[in-house]
Amino acid sequence: MITVRCLGHIASALKAKEMTLDVGEIDASDLVEKLRVSTGMEDPGFSKFNTLVMVEDGEAFVPAGSKKTIKDGSTVALLPFSHGG
C-alpha cells in the first residue's frame, strides 16, 4: 500500500486529504495519472507536469521529468505548483 497525502486543489479534486492505494510499486507519473482519472473530471487541475511529488525520505521531484518508482509502504505528498498563498 502507498499512502498519498494531497495538498491544495489536488485534495479538493480528489475529495480527500489522504488516501491509501493498494498498487504495490508504481511509477510516479502513473500514480498521478491514476489519481487524475479517478476524479472523473476532464481537467482536475493537476497533472504530472504541474505537481511536485515528495517522498517520505525527503526526495522531491516532478513526475514528468523523472522516472521514479514509488515503492510499496511509501508515503508521498502531492503538492500543486500553483496554489493560494
Helices and strands as residue ranges (DSSP letters): E 2-6, H 8-14, E 18-21, E 26-27, H 28-38, E 51-55, E 60-61, G 63-65, E 69-70, E 75-80
